Amino acid sequence: MMTVSTNTEKKGLFGRPEKPYVHPYFGGTVLGIVLFLALFLTGNGLGSSGATTRLVAQVEDLISPAHVDQTPYLLKMAGGDKNPIDDWIIPVFFGALIGGFTSGTIFGRTRLETTKGPNVSDRKRWLLAFLGGVLFLYGARMARGCTSGQALTGGTTLAAGSWLIMFAIFGGAYAVAYFVRKMWN
């Protein structure tokens, strides 16, 4: 775990001083332009959970191709001679990952730390984060898209299901927050 210097200026992983976040209206405008260009140029929006599914299908196809060829869900992505990572969402996924890391590094926000409340151990925080991530990814696949895909692409195209899912996600978060609030105080 990286320690933060004792003076008021925080340092990132590579000793860069932390800089303020971009203005939210500017960031939202840039995100809107990127989403518009993605839809206009490729016919696809933005999302991430499909890439995770395709990467898992690739590993499964390497380990047990016979199983993949017998599973209808996996067959669409990796059956026969299909390559599951030969899809538009894979470069988007890795581009977002690399772009986020690069931005965090440039602006001094890349550091190794566990963000948690005083009443939670590091181990419990990591366990809860992992379980929450697994449940959220599973739910994203059941809902036919992750929050970025649902909120950005689905919301932009005025898909009623996407709006319903986003209200459910925020409502669920507020409902659960009451029960876990003591971990953060």
Secondary structure, 3 states (H helix, E strand, C coil): CCCCCCCCCCECCCCCECCCCCCHHHHHHHHHHHHHHHHHHHCCCCCCHHHHHHHHHHHHHHHCHHHHHHCHHHHHHHCCCCCCCCCCHHHHHHHHHHHHHHHHHHCCCCCCCCCCCCCCCHHHHHHHHHHHHHHHHHHHHHCCCCHHHHHHHHHHCCCHHHHHHHHHHHHHHHHHHHHHHHHHC
